[in-house]
């Protein structure tokens, strides 16, 4: 009798880790410009301006650099020192975006880290928390898509076992 082994998905790092970070940075900047920036008040936008941000997706091995210049987010290099670096696994970032969990819960569980300007980190967190994405049609579409992706990932995890693996 043959033993059937459960299918294992390759690690996220093995699939995405070798890809360049610039395309996802450009895509994220475009999403932020379309769906987040218009909802931020002028004072918050001013406080975020001319700062370097790095989003480090730890299990994938991609660091995304962003900056807000002249009122627009743009991809930026990740080398050197960022004003704020936020690091977490892809699943946790996805759950944050889907609003399934808040940043404080992940931070105190040591699943999300922030390095750099602490005050800037609080400004970013508070700005995102204050945005009602369901208040606009585009925001509802984005939130619906993110929630569906989160549900799909959750189903994959249940089917193939556990959290995504960090690396092979």
C-alpha positions as CSV (number, residue, x, y, z in Angstrom):
1,X,0.0,0.0,0.0
2,X,1.4,3.4,-1.0
3,X,1.8,6.1,1.5
4,X,0.4,9.4,0.3
5,X,2.5,12.3,1.6
6,X,0.7,15.6,2.1
7,X,1.6,18.3,-0.5
8,X,4.0,20.9,0.9
9,X,4.1,24.4,-0.5
10,X,7.6,25.7,-1.2
11,X,8.7,28.4,1.2
12,X,7.8,32.0,0.3
13,X,11.5,32.9,0.3
14,X,12.2,30.2,-2.2
15,X,9.4,31.4,-4.5
16,X,9.8,35.2,-4.1
17,X,13.1,35.9,-2.4
18,X,15.1,36.2,-5.6
19,X,12.8,38.7,-7.2
20,X,13.7,42.4,-7.3
21,X,12.0,44.6,-4.7
22,X,11.4,47.5,-7.1
23,X,8.2,46.2,-8.8
24,X,6.3,45.5,-5.6
25,X,7.5,48.9,-4.2
26,X,6.1,50.7,-7.3
27,X,2.8,48.8,-6.9
28,X,2.6,49.6,-3.2
29,X,3.4,53.2,-3.9
30,X,0.6,53.4,-6.5
31,X,-1.9,51.7,-4.1
32,X,-1.0,54.1,-1.3
33,X,-1.3,57.1,-3.6
34,X,-4.7,56.0,-4.8
35,X,-6.2,54.7,-1.7
36,X,-4.5,56.0,1.4
37,X,-3.0,59.4,0.6
38,X,-6.3,61.1,-0.3
39,X,-7.8,60.0,3.0
40,X,-4.9,61.5,5.1
41,X,-5.3,65.1,6.4
42,X,-2.8,67.7,5.4
43,X,-0.9,67.8,8.7
44,X,-0.3,64.0,8.6
45,X,0.9,64.1,5.0
46,X,3.3,66.9,5.9
47,X,4.7,64.9,8.8
48,X,5.2,61.9,6.6
49,X,6.9,63.9,3.8
50,X,10.6,63.5,2.9
51,X,11.0,60.4,5.1
52,X,12.4,57.1,4.0
53,X,10.3,54.0,4.9
54,X,11.3,50.3,4.5
55,X,8.8,47.5,4.8
56,X,10.6,44.3,5.4
57,X,8.6,41.2,4.6
58,X,10.7,38.8,6.6
59,X,9.5,35.4,5.4
60,X,9.6,36.4,1.8
61,X,13.0,38.1,2.0
62,X,11.9,41.3,0.3
63,X,12.4,44.8,1.7
64,X,10.3,47.5,0.0
65,X,11.5,51.1,0.1
66,X,9.1,54.0,-0.1
67,X,9.3,57.7,0.3
68,X,6.7,60.5,0.3
69,X,8.0,63.4,-1.8
70,X,6.1,66.2,-3.4
71,X,2.8,64.8,-2.1
72,X,3.3,61.3,-3.7
73,X,4.6,58.0,-2.5
74,X,7.4,56.6,-4.7
75,X,9.6,53.5,-4.6
76,X,13.0,54.2,-3.1
77,X,16.2,52.3,-2.4
78,X,16.3,50.2,0.7
79,X,20.0,50.5,1.3
80,X,21.3,52.9,4.0
81,X,19.4,54.0,7.0
82,X,15.6,54.4,6.8
83,X,13.7,56.8,9.0
84,X,11.3,54.0,9.8
85,X,11.6,50.2,9.1
86,X,8.6,48.0,9.8
87,X,9.2,44.3,9.6
88,X,6.8,41.4,9.8
89,X,5.9,38.2,8.0
90,X,3.7,38.3,4.9
91,X,0.8,36.7,6.7
92,X,0.9,39.4,9.4
93,X,1.1,42.2,6.9
94,X,-1.8,40.7,5.1
95,X,-3.9,40.4,8.3
96,X,-3.0,44.1,9.1
97,X,-4.2,45.2,5.7
98,X,-7.4,43.2,6.0
99,X,-7.9,44.7,9.5
100,X,-8.1,41.2,11.0
101,X,-5.5,42.2,13.7
102,X,-4.0,45.5,14.9
103,X,-0.4,46.5,14.9
104,X,-0.2,46.7,18.7
105,X,-1.2,43.0,19.1
106,X,1.5,42.0,16.6
107,X,4.0,44.3,18.2
108,X,3.5,43.0,21.7
109,X,3.6,39.4,20.4
110,X,7.0,40.3,18.8
111,X,5.7,39.5,15.3
112,X,6.0,43.1,14.1
113,X,9.0,45.3,14.7
114,X,9.7,48.9,14.1
115,X,13.1,50.4,14.0
116,X,14.0,54.1,13.6
117,X,12.0,57.1,14.5
118,X,9.4,55.9,17.1
119,X,7.3,59.0,16.9
120,X,7.1,58.6,13.1
121,X,6.1,54.9,13.6
122,X,3.2,56.1,15.9
123,X,2.2,58.7,13.3
124,X,2.1,56.0,10.6
125,X,0.1,53.6,12.8
126,X,-2.4,56.2,13.9
127,X,-2.9,57.5,10.4
128,X,-3.6,54.1,9.0
129,X,-5.9,53.2,12.0
130,X,-7.8,56.4,11.5
131,X,-8.6,55.8,7.8
132,X,-12.0,54.4,7.1
133,X,-11.4,52.4,3.9
134,X,-15.1,51.4,3.8
135,X,-16.0,55.1,3.4
136,X,-15.1,55.2,-0.3
137,X,-16.0,52.9,-3.2
138,X,-12.3,52.4,-4.0
139,X,-11.5,51.7,-0.4
140,X,-14.3,49.1,-0.2
141,X,-13.0,47.4,-3.3
142,X,-9.4,47.3,-2.0
143,X,-10.5,46.0,1.5
144,X,-12.7,43.4,-0.1
145,X,-9.8,42.2,-2.3
146,X,-7.4,42.1,0.7
147,X,-9.9,40.2,2.8
148,X,-10.4,37.6,0.1
149,X,-6.7,37.1,-0.3
150,X,-6.4,36.8,3.5
151,X,-9.2,34.2,3.5
152,X,-7.5,32.3,0.6
153,X,-4.1,32.3,2.5
154,X,-5.9,31.0,5.6
155,X,-7.5,28.2,3.6
156,X,-4.1,27.3,2.1
157,X,-2.5,27.2,5.6
158,X,-5.3,24.9,6.9
159,X,-5.0,22.7,3.9
160,X,-1.2,22.5,3.7
161,X,-0.4,23.0,7.4
162,X,0.6,25.8,9.5
163,X,2.2,29.2,8.9
164,X,4.2,29.8,5.7
165,X,7.7,28.5,6.1
166,X,10.5,31.1,6.5
167,X,13.0,29.5,4.2
168,X,14.5,26.5,2.6
